[in-house]
Amino acid sequence: MTEDKQQRLEATNPKRSFIVQAPAGSGKTELLTQRFLRLLGLVKAPEHIYALTFTKKAAGEMRARILAALEKAANNTPPTSAHEQLTHQYAQQALEQNMRLQWQLLTQPSRLRIMTIDALCQQLVHTIFTQDKPLTHANIAEKPKPLYLKAVRACLQDALNDDQLKPLVHTLLNHLDGRQDKLIELLSELLARREQWLTAIYANKDCSKAVFEEALALIIAHELTCFTNTLPDDMQKLMHQTCQLLATIEQNPASPSHLFLNWQQFEQIDADIGQSLAHLLLTKDNKVRKQFTHHVGLTKKSGFEEEYVICKKLSQKLLYQLSSLTESLQALERLKNLPKPVYAPAQWHVLQTLLTLLPRLVAHLYVIFNEQNTVDFSALATQATYALGDELEPTDLSLYLDNTIYHLLIDEFQDTSIQQFELLTKLTFGWLPDGDKTLFIVGDPMQSIYRFRQAEVGLFLKVKQQGLGAILPDFLELTCNFRASSTLIDWVNQHFSVIFPQCEDIESGAISYHASVASFNTPDSVIKAYSCSSKEHEAWVISQKVQKLLQQNNQDTIAILVRARTHLRCIIKQLRLDKIDFQGVEIESLAHLNHVQDIWALTQALLMPANRLAWLSVLRSPLAGLDLNDLHVIANFAPQSSIYHALSHITEITELSTQGSLRAAYFFNVISSALTKRYQTNLSHWIGLVFQKLHGLDCYSDKELADIEQFFNLIDKHELDGLLMDWALFEEDLTQLYSKNLTAARLHIMTIHKAKGLEFDSVILPSLGSMAQKDNNPLLRWLKLPTASHDLHILSPIHAPYHDNCSLYNYVAQVAAEKDRFEHQRLLYVAVTRAKKNLYLFDNHQTLRANSFRQLLAAQSFETLDSTLDSSAIHLPKLKRLPCSRYEDSISNPLAAQENGEVVTALKKITINDTKILLYELLIWCTQHNPQTLDDLPWAFINNQLVMLGLKPPQIATSLAFLKQRMHHILLDPIALRIFKPHQKAHTHYKILSFVKQKAVTHCIDRMLIDNQICWLIQFNLEDEATYESASQTLRY
C-alpha cells in the first residue's frame, strides 16, 4: 500500500472537483487515465469529457494509455499490479457503457476529446461564422517572427508618412541613439508577448500622469510595508538605534546616512530612508556587509569615541542577525531599486509615444495576418477567447459548450499562461460548486520551467487558493515516488527543502518544496559530485564515466542534461573522439557545424563576390582544400580587391604551391562558369550544382549531407526571385535548425527542458558552475500592482543608452529577475528528478559563481579531480580535403581558352563573365521598367556592381562600353521591345514544374507573357552561340 493511496482513490471520485499536486515520478498520467476511464463509465456521451494537455506528445500518450486500457479490458487481459487492477476495473465499466450506448470507441477513438489547448483554440475558432472572422481558417505560423518584423516595418513606414505620427518615431529613434535596427528588433519582441501588455496599454493609454504616479506611490508603500513586516520588533529597534548612532558620529549632510538623524521612529520609514538603509547594509552585489567601516561613514572622531565603540558592536550584531533573514534581504534589495515617485519628463514622453504607437503596431500585425492568411498562437487564443463572449453576454458557442462539456481535465496546469487561464475561466462560466460538472486539475508547480512561453506558475496557486470561476476544487497532494530510489529521494528532499523558498507567493511565483516518499530502494544507487579543472577535463571525465556505465549494464539508459547547448561542445567532441554513439535531441545547431558553415560561406561568396572572408572560408574548406600558406598568398596578392579578382590572376601568383595552384584553378573555373548561369534556375538548385561540381558529395559524410540538405530547404523558404531577402533572418532561422541524430543509442543528450517528462537510469549534469543567461532588456516593462483594488499598472520604457540608469525600469526588471530566480531553482529540480538510480554532478569552475546551479547546491561537497589530460594528446583539427588527383582528372588547363586563335587570359574571362551577368540583370530590369532609350537604364547601379566585383577603373570603363553597345542594339530590336513592354499577363522569373526522370524539377523562366492569345516562354541566352543545354531546355518547355 502506497503512502498516498487514499488520496489517489479520492481523486477518481467523479462527483467532486480536485486540484492535484503531483511531484516528479508520482504517476500523474496514470491518475488522469483512471479518472477519465471512470468518467467514461458514467457519462451519456464520450464528448462530454474534455482532457487538455500542453503538448501533442502528452495528449498522444494519454490517448494511447486510455485505448490500451480499454483494449486490455476487452481482451480480458488480467492486470499485473494493484494500480493496474483499479485501471482495469474502470476500463471494464467504461466498456459496459460503450456497449450500452453503442459508442464504438475501439473503432472510433476520435470521439475521445483528448487534445492540446492550442488544438481546442483552433477548434473553437473554426466554429466561428466565417464572414464575421476572416482568420477562421488561417494557417498557424510555428515561427512567426518574419510576420512580426513585417508588421513593425509597415507600422514605422506608415507612421513616417503621417505628419502627426512622424515625430513619435523620431522620439523612439533618438531614445535608442538612432539605432533603427534595434528599434525594429525590440518592437518585434514586444509583438511576441503582446497578450501580456495589451491589457495594460488599453487600460492606461488615456490616463493622466497623476494616475500613473499614484501607481508609483502604491508600489513604494507596498515595498516599505513588506520590508517592515519581514523584520522582528527587536530587529527594527536595533536597526533604528544603530543607524541614528552612525548619523550622529558621521555628521555629514552630504551622506545618505544623514537622513537617519531625523528618523524618530522605525514606523516612519519612507522611500529615502529605505534606500539609504539598503545602501548602508548591502554591498554593490547585494550581499550583507561584513562590518561598518569608513566606507559607510563609521570613523573614529574626537568627541565620539564612546559612540564609535557602541556603534561598532551594534552594527556587528545587526549585520550578523540580518544575514540569516532571507526575506528581509530580498526586501532590502528591492528597496535599493525603489523607483522615484514621479516620471522624469523624457521618460514620460517616451511612454506616451509607446502608448500611441503600440496599438497601431498590433493593428498592422493583424493586417499582415489577413494578407497572408496566417496567425500565431497568441492570435489563435485571443480569437478563441473572443468566441466565448463573457459571463453576462455568452455567445451561442459558449452556450453550446456549456451543454457539451461536463467534465474538464487539465494536465500540466503549472504551465498555463494568463491567456489560456482566461480561456479556461470562460469555458467554466455558469458552472456551480454543487452542480453535476467537475473540474480536475493536475500539475506540479515545482516543475514549472516555461516562463519563456509565458507560463505563470502563480496561476496554480491561485486556483488552489481561490478556485477557477465559481468552482473551488479540493486540494490533493501525491507524495509517493515510483521512479527514483530511496537514496535519490532522500538527497532531493534534503537539498531542495533548503533551496526552494519557505513561503509561496502567487505574484512572484515562489513555490515551496513538497517532499516525496520513495516506493522502493536500490542498494547500488549513487550520487557523486566532481569538480574538474577545465571544460576539456570535464568532457574527458564524463566520457570515461559514460563508457563505464555502458559496460556495467547493457540495458540501462544514460542522459547528459544541460541548461544551455553551449555546455555540450567539448563533451560531444570528446564522445566522438572516443567513438561513443548517442541520441541527440536538438543539441547541435546547424549554424555551428563546420560542414554547414562551409556551404553557407559558399552561398555568401556566390551572392556577394566582394565578401573576402566568405571566399577565404570556402577556399579553406574541403570544397577547395587550400592550406594556410596558399590562403595567405592569395589573400595578400591584391589586398584592396576581391578574392575573386585575385583568382582571376592565378597564373601571376608564383608563390602558390603546385597543389594550391591546381585546387584554386579548378575552384575558379567552377565558380566563374556558375556565375554566367545565375538566374537559370532557383537559388538552392544553382548553389547545389556548384556544390556538386566542387565534389561536395565526396567531401562530406551521409550525416553531414543530411544537414546540408536542411540548409538548402531553408534557402527555398527564404528565396525570392533568386535572392535571400533578409540575410539576418536567414541566419537566425539557421540557428534554430538542428542536426538530426536519431541513432538507437542508450546515451541520450538533450537540454533539461527537452528532458521534462522523461526518465533515465543514470543522469549526468555538467557545467553546474555556469551562470544563468540574462534576458535582453525589452523596449517596455510592465507590472500589474498586486495591492491595487482596481487595475493599476506600472509601465516603464527602456532607458536611453546615454543614460546610466532608470530606477523604475530597474525595479520592474528586478521583479522579473526574482521570478527567473525561482524558475532557476525549479529547473535544477527537474534535472535531478530525471534520474532513477544514479546522479552525477560536474563543475569546471574553480570558484562558486552567482546564479549558477552550483551555488544552489552549496551544501553539496564536490570531489576535486586532478587533470590527467596530456597536452600532447589534444586533437587539433586537421585539414580535410580530397586528393589532388581528383582535380587533375577534372581539369587540363583551366586558365586558358582559345578565341579567334588567341589565348584568353583569366582576367579577360572573368571580366567577360561579370559583364554577362550584369547584361542579364539589365535585361531583367527592362522587363519590369520598359525603358525607351539607353539613358533610361540604371547605369549608376551597374557601375557600383562593377566596383563591388573588384574591377579596376579601366576594366569598369571597358565593361560599361560593352554593355551600352549591347543594350543599344537590343533597344533597336522590335522583338526585344515587344518582350519588354507591359502585357496584361506577364511574369518575370516565372517558375514551372516538370518531371525529369520521374522527379519533379522546378524551372525558372526569365520571361513569360501572353500576346495575342499566344504564350511566350523566353529564356535570355548570354552565350555567343546557342548551347546544347539551352536547346534541350527548349524541348522540355
N, C-alpha and C positions, 0 to 999 in steps of 0.2 A: 504494500500500500504506500503510495507516494505521500509526501508531506502535505500536498495541497489537493488531495483527491476530492474533498468536499467542495472546494471552490470550482474545480473542473466540472463536477456533476451539476453544480448550481448554474454554471454558465450556459448549459444546454436547456435551461428552463424556457420554453417557448412563449411564456406569457409575461416575462419580465425583460426589461432593458438593462444592459450592462455596458460598462467601460472597463476593459480588462488590461492590466499592465502585465505584459508577458516578456520577461528578460530573455537574453540570448540563450538559445538551446532549450527553451521551456515547452516546445511543442505547440506553438500557437496555431500553425496551419492545420494540425490535426483537430484542434479545438474548433476552429472555424468550420472544418469539414463535418464534424459531428453535429454542430448546431444547424448547419444548412440541411443535412440529411433529416434531422428530427423535424425541422420546419416543413420539409417536403412531405412528410407523413401526415401533415395536418392541413395544409393549405388546399384551396379548391383548384388552383392552377399554379404551375411552377413559375409563371411570370409574375406572381405576387411576391417573390423573393428576389431582391437585388443584392449581389455581393460585389463590392467595389474594391479594387486594388490600385496601386500606383504604377505598376509595370506590367507589360504584356507577359513577361516570364512568370510573374506571381499569379496572374489570372489563369495562365495555362496550367500551372502546377495545381492550383485549387480545382480547376475543372477536371484535370486528369485524376486527382485523388477521389473526387466525388463519383466520377464514372467508374473508376476501378472498384470502389466500394460497392456500387450498385451491381456491377458485373460479378463480383465475388459472391454477393448475396443471391444473385440469380442462378449462379452455378453451384450454390451450397458449399462454397469453399470454406472450411472451418477456420476460425481465427486462431492465431498462434500466441497472442498475448492478451493481457487484461484490457488494455486500452483499445485493442482491435476488436475485442468482444463487444464493447459498447458501440463502436462504429458499425460493426456487423448488425447489431440489433436495430439501430436507427435506419440502416440501409434496407433491412427487410421491411420495416414499417413504411418506408418511402416507396418500395416496390409494390407493396399491397395497395397503397393509394394510387400508384401509377396504373395498376391493373384495374382498379375500381373505376377510375375516371378516364381510362384509356388515353393516357398522355403519350405513351410510346417513347419514353425518354431514351431508352437504349438505342433506338433507331433515329430519334430526333433530338439529339443532345443540345441542339441550338436553342431549344426552349429554356435552357438554364441561363438565367441572366447573371453571368459572371463576366465582368469587364473592368477595364481601367476607367478612371474618372474622365480622362480625355475622350474615351470611346463613348461614354454616357453623354458628354457635352455634344459630341458630333451627332449622336442620335437625336438629342433634343433640338439641335439647330436644324437638322434635316426635316423636322416635323413642322417648322415654321412655314407659314404661307410664303411661297417663293416671291411673289410680286412685292411683298412687304419688305423682304430682306434679300437684297441681291446676292449676298455672300452665302446663301443657304448651302449650296453645293460646291463651295470653294475648296481648292486643294489646301493641304496643311503643309507649311514650309518647316521642314526639320531644322534648317539653318536659315533663319530669316534676316540675318544681318544685311545682306545686299538690299533687301526691301527697306530696312531702316535707313541705310546710307542714301538710298534714292529719295526717300521722303525728306531727309534732312536737307539734301541739296536743293530739292524742289521748293521747300519751305524758305530757305535762305534766298534763293533766286527770286521767289515771289515777293519776299519782304524788301529786297533791294530795289525792286521795281515799283514799290509803293512809297510815296513821299513821307507818309506818316510812320511807316514801319522801318524804313531805311536807317534812321538814327538808332533804332534798337539793336540792329545787327552790328552797327559801328560800336555801340556801347559794349557788347559782348566781346567783340574782337579787341577793343582797347583793353578790356579787363583781362584778356588772355594774352596780352603782349603781342597782338597781331597774328597769333597762330591760328590761321583758318583751318588747318588740318586737325589741330587739337579741338577746336570748336565742333567740327563735324563729328569727330570720334566721340566726344563727350555727350553730344546730343543723341547720337545713335545708341549709346549705352543707356541713356535715360529712357529711350523708347522701349528697350528690352524689359524695363521694370516699371512701365507706365501705370500698371494697375495699382501700384503702391502709392504713387504720388498724385494721381489724377484727382482723387477724392480731396486731398489737402489743397490742391491748386484751385479746384472749383469752389471749395468751401471758403477760401480766403482771398480770392482774386479781387473782390470788391471791398475787402475790409480796410479800415483805416490803419495808419501806423500805430495808433493808440491800442487797437485790438491786438496787434502783433506784440507790442511791448507789454501788454497785460499777460500774454503767454510767457514772456521772459521773466516777469516778476513772479509768476506762479512757479516756474521751474527753479528759480533761485530759492524761493521759500521752501519748496519741496526738498531740495538738496540739503539745506541747512537743517531742516527738521529730521531728515534721515540721519545726518551725521550726529545730531544731538541724541537721537534715540539709540544709537549704537554704543554710546558711552555710559557706563555706570555712573551713579551720582558721585562716588568718590574720585573717579577719573576726571569728571567735569571740574570738580573743586581743585584737584591737583593741577590740571591744565591751566585753569584761570589764574591760580596763585603763581605758578611758575612764569607764565607769560607777563603778568604785571611786574613781577620782580625783575625780569630781564629788561623790560622797557625802562624801569626806574634806574637800573645800572647803566644802560646804554645812553640814555638822554640824548638821542639823535633824532631830530624832527624829520630828517630825510629817510630814516629807516622805516621799513614796513612794520617793524615791531613797535613803533611809536604809538600806533593806534591802541595798543593794549593799556596805555595809561588811563584812557577814558572808558575802558571796558569795565563797568561797575559790577555786572552780574553775568554769569555764563549764559543765561537765557536771553540776554540782549545781543547775542551774536548776530552779525549782519554779513553781507557778502564780502565787504572789505576785510573784516576781521577773519572770516572763514578762509579767504585766500592767503592772508598773512600767516594764519596757522599752518596751512598746507605747505607754504614755502619754508616756514620755520622748522617743521617736524620731518619733512621729507627731503631727500636728495633729488638731484635732477632726474634720476632714473626711477623716482618714486619708491625708494627704499627708506626705511626708518633710519634717521641719523644715529650714529653710534654715540655721539655726545655733542653738547653745546660748546662751541669754541668761538674764537674771534670772527669766524665766517658768518655767524649769526648775531654777532654783537656782544658776546659774553667775554669781557676782558677785565683784568684786574685794574681797578681805578682807585685812586686815593679818595678816601671817604666812603667807599662802598666795599671794603674788604670783607666785612661780615656778610653783607648781602650776596657777595660773589660766592662765598662758600656755601651758603644756603641754596642759592640758585643752582649751583653745580650739583648738589645732592638731589634736589627736587627734579632737576632735568634728567638725571640718570634714572631715577625711579620712574619718571613719566615715560621715557623712551623705552625702558625695559617692559613696562606693562603694555604700552601701545603696540609693541612688536607682536604680541600674541592675540591682538584683536583684529582679525582679518577683515571683518565687515567695516570696522572703523577706518582702517587703512584704505579700503576701497572708496569709502565715502570721502575721505580726505583727498584722494586722488581726483575725484570728481570736483571737489571744491577748488582744486588747483586750476581746473579748466572752466570754472564757472563763467558763464557769459556775462557780458556787461548788460545792464538793464535797458539799454537803448540801442537802436540800429544806427551805425555810422552812416552819414549821408551817401557815400559811394556804395556802401553795401545795400542800402535801401533802394538806391536807383537800379542796381543790377537785379535785385529781387523783383522789382516791379516790371523790369524788362522781361524776365523769365515768366512771370505770371501772365504777361500778354502773349508771348510767343509760343509757349509750350502747348496750350490748347490748339493753336493753329498747326503746330507740328504734328499733333495726333490726327488732326483732320486731314493733313496731307498724307499721312500714313494710310488712312482708310481709302483715300483716293487711289493710292498705289495698289492696295488690296483689291479694289474693284477693277482696276485696269488689268491686273494680272490674274484675277480670279484665284487669289491665294491669300491665306491668312496665317497668322502664327497661333500658338496655343492660347495665348492671352486673349486674343480677339475671339477665339472659339468659346472660351469660358465666359467671356463677357456677354456674347450673344446668347449662350445657354441660360445664363442668369437672367438676362433681359426677357427671355422667352417665358419665364415662370412668373413674371409680374411681381406683385408684392402681396403682403398679407391682407391688405384692405381691398386690393383690386387684382385678384388672381386671374390669370389667363385661362383660356379653355384647356391649354396643355397642362397647366398646373392642376386644374380640376380633374383632368383625365388621369394624371399620375397619382393623384390622391385616391382615386378609385382602383388603381393598379398596384401600387407598392404598399404592401402591408408589413413587410419585414425588410429592414435595411441593415446589411452587414458591411462594415468598413475595416479593411486590413491596413496595417502600417499607418495608423492615423497620426502618428507623430510627424509624418512628412507632409501634412496638409498645409496648403498655403491659405492666406486670407481670402483670396478669390474663390478657392474651392470650398472653404468653410461657409462663405456666403451662399454658394450653390446648395450645399447640404442643408443649410438652415431653411432655404426656400422649399426644398424637397419635403421637409417635415412640417411645413405650415399646416395648421389645423389638427395636428396630432395631439391627443390628450394623454395626460400622465396615466390615467386608468383605462385607456381605450384598448382596442384589440390590435394595435400596431406596436411593433417593437423595434428598438434600435440596439445594435450590437457592435461595439467599437473595440478593436484590438490594436495594441501597439506597444512600443517600448520607448518612452521618451529618452531613456539612456542611450538609445541608438539613433537619435535624430541628428543626421550629419549632412543635410541637404539645404543649408541656408542659401547656397548659390543658386538653388532652384526655387527660392522664395518660401521654403518650408519654415513654418513658425511653430516650434515645439510648445510654446506657451498656450497654443490652442488646445492641446491635450489636457493641460492643467485647467484651462478654462471650462472645458466640458466636464471634467472630473469634479470641479467645484460648483459650477453654475448651470451645467446641463447644456443641451442643444435645443433651442427654442423652448417649448413647453415640457420637453422630456428631460427629466433628471435621472440618468441611469445610475444603477448601483455600481459601486466600485469593487472590483475583484482583483486580487494580486496573485499571480502564479510565482512560486518560489523554487520549484523543483527543476533542476537542470539535467537533461537527458543526454547532453553532448559531451561535456568535459569531465575529466577525472576529478576526484576529490582534492588532489594536490593542486590542480589548477584553480578550482573553485575557491579553495581557502586563500590562495595567493591573490586572486582577483578581489575577493571580499576585503582582505587586509589592506590592500593598497588603494582601492577606489573608494572605500568609505572615508578616506582622508582626502583624496584628490577631488572628488565631487563636492559641491557646496553643501552646507548643512541645511539650509533653508531653500525652499522652492519659491520661484517668483515668475508670474505669468509674463510680465513685461520684458524682463531681461533674459528669459529662457533658462533660468537657473534650475537644474534638476538634481535632487538629492539622490544618493545611492541607495538602491534596494538590494539587499544581499540575496544570494541564491544558495540552494542546498543541493549537494551532489547526490545523484541516484546510484552511483557505483564508484568503485575505486580501482585504479590501475597502478599496481605496485611500481612499475618501471617508469612512471610519468616523471618528467624532469622539467625544471625551469632554470635556464642558465643565462647569465649576462656577461658580455665580454666587451672590453674597451681595446680598440685597435689603434695602431699608430698613424694610419692613413687610410684613404679610400681604397687604395690598391691592396693594402694589407687586409682590410676588412673583406674585400672581394675574394681574396685568396682563402681566407679562413672560412668564409661562407661556402665556397666551392668544395673545400675539404669536408665540411660538415655535411653538405648535401650528398657527396659521394658515400660517406659513411652511413647515412640514414638509408640511402637506396640499397646498400648492401645488407643492412641489418634485417630488413623486412621487404619482401618483394611485392607486398600488397599495399603498404602504407602510402598515403599521399602527403606531399610536402608543398608548402606555399611560401613564397617570398613576397611579402606585402610591404608596400611603401606608400608614403603620403604623396610624394611627387615623383614623376617618371625620371626626373634628372638624377635621382638617387640610384638608378639602376645601371647607368652607363658602364661603370667599371665592373659591376657584377656580371652583366651579360657578356661583356668582353672576356672575362675570366672563365665563365661557364663554356663559352665557345672554344676557348683555347684548350680546356680540359675535355672537350667533346661530350658535354652533358646535355642531353635533349631536354627541352622544356616546352610547355604550352604558355604562350604569351597572349594575354588579353589586352589589346590596345596599349602596348607598352613602348613601342618604338615608332615615333613619329617619322613619316616618310621624309620630312624636311631635314632630318638629322642623319639620314643614311647616305653613305658615300655614293652608292650607285644612283640614287635619286638626285643627289646633288650634281652628279656628272651630267645627267640628261637635262636638268634644269639649267646648268651652265651652257650646254649646247643650245638650248632653246633661246637663252638670252643672247648668245653670240650670233645666232641666225637672225634674230629680230632686231638686235642693236649692234651692228658691226663695229661701232666705236667703243664698245664696252671692253676695255683691255683685260680687266680682271676675269670676265667670263671666258674670253678667248684663252687666256693662260691656264685657266682651270680645266678647260676641255683638252688642251694640249698635254696637260699633265695626267689626265685621266686615262684609263685603259683604252679609250677610243682613239688615242694617238700614241700615248706611252712615251713622251719625251722625258729624258732625265733632267735634273735640275740645272746642270751646266748648259745644256742646249736651250732650256727655257730662259735662262739668264741672258744668253747670247741674243735670242730673238727679241726679248723684251727691251734690250738696250740698243738694238740696231737703229731704231728711229723712235726715241722716247716720246717725241711730241706727236707722233702719228699713231694710227691704229695698228694692232697686231695683224689685222687683215692686210694692211699696207705692207708690213714687214714680210709677210709670207709671199707677197707678190714679187719680192726681190730675193727669193730664196737662193738663187744662184750667186748672188753677190755676197751672201753671208758665209764667208770662207771658214769662219771659226767653228761652224757646226760640225759635229761628228758625222761619220758616214751614215750611221743608223738614224741620227737626228734628221739629216737631210732627206733621207728616204721617207721617214714617217711624216715629216712636215709637208713634203711634196704631195704625198698621197692624200693627206688630210685636206690640203689646199684644193686639190683637184676636185674632191667630192663636194666641198663647200661651194666653190665657185660655180660648179655645174648646177648645184641645187638652187642657188640664188637666181638663176635665169628662169627657174620654173616656180617662182614664189607663189603665184596665185592659181596654179593649175589644179590644185586640189585643196582640201581643207587643211587646217593648220597641223592637227595631230598626225594626219597621214603624211604630210610633207616632212615634218620632223622625223617621223618614224622611218621614212625611206632613207633619209640621211643617216639615221642611227644604224640601219641595216647595212648601208654601204660602208660605214666605218667599222663593220664587223662586230656591231654591238651584241648580236645574238650569240657570238662566240666568246665575248668578253665577260659575260655575267652568267651566274647560275640560274636554274629554273626559278628558284625562290626570288632572286633579285629581279628577274624579268617579270615576275608576277607583280612586284612592287612598281616597276616601271610602267606596266600596263595600267595600274591605278592612276599613275601620273598622266598618261595620255587620256584617260577617261575624264580626268579633271580639266584638262585643256579643252576637251569638247564642250564641257559645261560653261567655260568662260570665254570661248572664242566668239567673236562677232566680226564677220567679213575678213577673216584671216588674221585678226589681231587679238591680243589679250587686252581687253578693255580696261581692266583695273588690276594692275600688277600687284599692288599691296594686298588687295582682297584675295587674289590668287595665292599669294604666299601664305596668307593667313589660313585659307582653306587647306593648303598643303600640310600645314602643321596639325590640322585636325584629322588627317588621314593616317592610318597606322598599318604597319606591316602585319600581314596575316600569318600567324604562327600557330597552327592548329594541329600539331603532331600529337599523337596519343601517348604523351609522356606523363609520368607520375609527379613531376615537378611542375608546379604552376607558378607563374609570375604575374602579378597584377597590382593595381592600386588598392588601397583599403576600401575606397568607395565601391569599386567593382566587386570586392570580396564580400560585401554585406549580403547576408543570407546564405553564405557558403560555409563549409566546414572542412578541416584538413587534420590529418593525424599529427603533423608537426608544422608549426608556423615559425618562420624566421622574420624578424623585424629589424632591418638595417637602418643606419643613419639616424638613430634616435636623437642625436645631438643637434641635428639640423634645425634651424629656426623656421617657424611657420611663415609662409609668404604673406606679405601685407597686400591688402586690396588697393587698387588705384583710387585716387580721390575723385568722386563724381562731381559733376557740374553743380548739382544741387543736393543738399542733405535735408532730410525731413524727419520729424518726430511728433507723434501724437501724444499729448500730455496725459499721463495716467491719472493725474489729480483733478482734471477738469470735469465739471458736471456736464458741459456741452463741448462740442467739437472745437478744440483749440489745438493748433499745430505750431511747432517751431520749424521755420524754413530758413535755410542759410545757403547762399551761393558760395561757390569756392572762392577762396581769397586770391587776389591777383598775384602773379609771380613776383612782382616787385614789392609786395608787402610781406613782412616776416610771418604774420600770423593773423588768425581771426578766432577770437575766443569762442564765439558761438558755433562756428563751423567745427572747431576742435572738440567742443563739448558734445555735439551730436555724433561726431566721429568716435568719441570715447564710449558713448552708449553702444554703438555698433561694435566696437572693439571688444566690449565686455561680452556681447552675445557670441562673438567669434571665439573668445577665450573659453567660454563654456562649451561650445561645439568642439573645440580642440580637445578638451577632456573626453568628450563622448567619442571622438574619432579614435582615440587610443583604446578606449573600452571596446569598441567594435573590433579593432585589430587583434587584441589579445584573446577575445572570446571566439575567434575562429578556430582556435586550437582545441583538439580533442585529448591529446596525450602530452605533447611536448611543446615548449615555448622557448625560443632562443632570441635573446635581445642583443643588439650590436650597436656600438657607437664608434665613430672615428674622430671624435674631437677630444682635445686634452682638457678643456675647461667646460664647466657647466654653463650652457647658454640659455638666455631668457627665451620664452615662448617656444621651447622645444619639448618633445616627449621625455627626454632625459631629465629635464627639470621637474616634470610632473612625477617622475619615478625617482625622486631624490633619495627616498628611503631605501631603494634597491642598490645593493653593492654590485659593482661591475668588476670582474676579474681582468686585470691588465695583462694583455698578451704581448710578449716580445716579438718584434717583427723578425721573421726568418727569411724574408724576401731577399734574394740575391740581386743586386742592381744589374749584374751582367745578364740576368735571366729575363730582364724586361724585354718584351717583344715589341720592337719598333716596326711600324708599318712598312711593308715592302712595296716597291713599285710593281703594280700589276699591269702586265701588257702582253700582247701577242708577239710571237717571234717575228723577226724581220722578214722571214721567208714569205709570210702572208702578203706583205706589201710588194715584194719583188715579183710575186706571181701576178699581182693585180696591176702593176704599172711598169711601163718600159722607160718612158721619158716624159714625165708629167709636165715639164715646163717648156716644152717646145711643140709647135704645131706648124704645118705648112699653110701658107695663104699666098696665092699667086707666086709660088716658088720661093717665098721669103720666110724666114723664121719669125714667128710672132713671139715676142718676149712675154714673160709672165706679167710684166707691168701693163703691156698693151691688152693682154687677155682680161685682166681684172678691170681695166678701165672700160673695156667694151661691155663686160658683164654688168658693171654698175650702171652704165648708160642704158642698157637694155631694160634693166629693172625699172629705172626711172621713166623710160619711154612707156613701159607698160602702165605705170601709175598715172601718167598723163592721159593715156587712153581711157582708163577707168574714170578719171576725173571728168573727161569730156562727156562721158555717158550720163553724168549726173548734173552737168552745168551747161551743156550745149554751147560752147564758145563759137563765135563767128569769125574772129580774127586771131592772129598769132599773139597779139598783145593781151588778149583776154586770159591767156594761160597763166598759172601761178608760178612764174619764174623765180620769185624770191624764195618760195618754198623749195623748189628744185635746187637752187644754189645752196641753201642751208643743208640739204640732204647730201650733196656732194662734199661739203665741208666736213660733215659728220663721218663720212666714209674715209676721211683721212687723205683726200686728194690735195695735191698742191695747186696753187693758182693757175699755172699753165695748163694742167690737166683739167681743171674745172672749166677753163675757157674753151678747151677743145671739146669737152663733153657738151657744154651748152650750145656750141655751134652745131654739133652733130644733131642734138635734139631739136633745135629750131629748124634745121634743114628738113628733118624727117616730118615734123609736125606741119611745116609749111606745105609739103606735098600732100599730106593726109587731109588737111583742111580744104584743099582744092579738089579732092575726090568726092563726087556726089554720093557715092555709096557710103563713104565714111560719114558724111553729113547726115545721111538718112538713118544711119545707125545711132548717131549721137542725139538726134532731135527727140523731143518728148513724144511718147506714144501713150495711148490710153491704157495699154497693158504692156509693161516693160519692167525688167528686173536686171540689176547688176549683181554679179556673183550669185547666180541662180543655181540652187542645188537640186540635182536629180538623183534618183536611186536606180541602180541597175544591178543585175545579178551576173557576176562573173565567176564561172566555175562553181555555181551553186552557192556563192557567197555574196551577200548584199554589200555593194560598194557605193559610196556617195561621191558624185562628181560635181565639181564647181564650174558652172558655165559663166564665162566672162560677161556675156550679154544675151538676154533672151527678150524678144519682142514679137508682138503680133501686128503685122502690117497687111492690110487688105485681106484679112482672114487667113493669112499665112504665118505660121510660127517659125521664127528665125532663131537658131541656136548659133551664137557667134563666139568663137574662141580666137583671141588675139595671138597670132604666131609671130614671135620676135626673131626667129631664125631667118637666114637669107633664103633658105630653100625649105619647102615643106618636108618634115621628117616623117619617117615611117610611123613613129609613135602617134603624131597628130592625125595621120591618115587612119590608123586603126581606131583612134578615139572617135573620129567622124563616123566610121562604120558602126561603132557601138551606139552612138547617139541616134 
